[in-house]
């Protein structure tokens, strides 16, 4: 599980997800930046967004959008049970 205000790459079935912790609330997104394929789980959580470590593209943690109405990466519902992150894919 990612620490407070951090992101982490988490294996989920046959893919790797970006799981971010924003103020104690967890979010799951596709891990691959649509710009040039950067690993979002290695990025920085900043102002409600995950920032790609390669070129700084920033995605809203709730919607996955680059900007309102501008598609980005797919978000996934998740819940935390007994310390385990359960992602609905």
C-alpha positions in Angstrom: 0.0 0.0 0.0 1.3 3.5 -0.8 2.2 5.8 2.1 0.3 9.0 2.7 0.3 11.2 -0.4 2.3 8.8 -2.5 1.7 6.4 -5.4 2.8 2.8 -6.0 2.7 0.3 -8.8 0.6 -2.7 -7.7 0.2 -5.9 -9.7 -3.4 -6.8 -10.4 -4.1 -9.9 -12.4 -2.2 -9.6 -15.7 -1.6 -5.8 -15.4 0.0 -3.3 -13.2 -2.1 -0.6 -11.6 -1.2 2.8 -10.2 -2.6 3.0 -6.6 -2.4 6.4 -5.0 -3.0 7.6 -1.4 -4.3 11.1 -1.2 -4.8 12.2 2.4 -5.7 8.6 3.4 -8.1 8.1 0.5 -7.0 5.5 -2.1 -7.4 5.7 -5.9 -6.6 3.2 -8.7 -5.8 4.1 -12.3 -4.2 2.5 -15.3 -0.5 2.7 -14.7 0.6 3.8 -18.2 0.7 7.5 -19.1 -1.0 8.1 -22.5 1.8 10.5 -23.6 4.8 8.2 -23.9 4.0 5.2 -21.6 5.5 6.5 -18.4 4.8 4.5 -15.2 2.3 6.6 -13.2 2.8 4.5 -10.1 6.3 6.0 -9.9 4.9 9.5 -10.1 4.2 12.1 -7.5 0.8 12.8 -5.9 0.2 16.5 -6.0 -3.0 18.6 -5.6 -5.4 15.7 -6.2 -3.4 14.4 -9.3 -0.9 11.8 -10.1 2.0 13.4 -12.1 3.9 11.2 -14.6 7.6 11.0 -13.7 8.7 11.1 -17.3 7.2 14.3 -18.7 4.9 15.8 -16.0 1.5 15.0 -17.5 -1.0 15.2 -14.5 -4.1 13.0 -14.2 -7.0 13.6 -11.8 -7.0 10.8 -9.3 -10.8 10.5 -9.2 -11.6 10.7 -12.9 -8.3 9.9 -14.7 -8.8 13.0 -16.8 -6.0 15.3 -17.9 -8.4 18.3 -17.5 -12.2 18.4 -17.2 -13.6 16.7 -20.3 -10.2 15.7 -21.6 -9.8 11.9 -21.4 -6.7 10.5 -19.8 -6.3 7.1 -18.1 -9.0 4.8 -16.8 -9.9 5.0 -13.1 -11.0 1.8 -11.2 -13.1 1.4 -8.1 -11.3 0.0 -5.2 -11.7 -0.7 -1.5 -9.3 -1.5 1.3 -10.2 -4.5 3.5 -7.9 -5.8 6.3 -5.0 -3.9 4.8 -5.5 -5.4 1.3 -6.3 -3.2 -1.7 -9.1 -4.7 -3.8 -9.4 -3.2 -7.3 -12.5 -3.8 -9.4 -11.3 -4.3 -13.0 
